[in-house]
Amino acid sequence: MIEAVILERLDSLTRAFVALAKLSGARLTRAAMCERLGISGKTLTDRVRKGNVPSPCRDGKWLLSEVVEWESREASR
């Protein structure tokens, strides 16, 4: 029961964070994505090509809101 309440609160916080990130338009550089995922640039490129990681925007940066949503989906698998 307590676990369900905690998970619901985490989901609520994640939704709020995604909304704020969308409003601000925050973006992550390639270096920031690598650091966030704990992988090298080559590994990031491979994962993007395979569709295992969201693709960057035209400017080569990732929207933070999309990354957080993706991380949330991956964590619930």
Buried (B, 14 or more C-beta within 10 A) or exposed (E): EEEEEEEEEEEEEBEEBBEEBBEEEBBBEBEBBBEBBEBEEEEBBEBBEEEEBBEBEEEEBBBBBBBBBBBBEEEEE
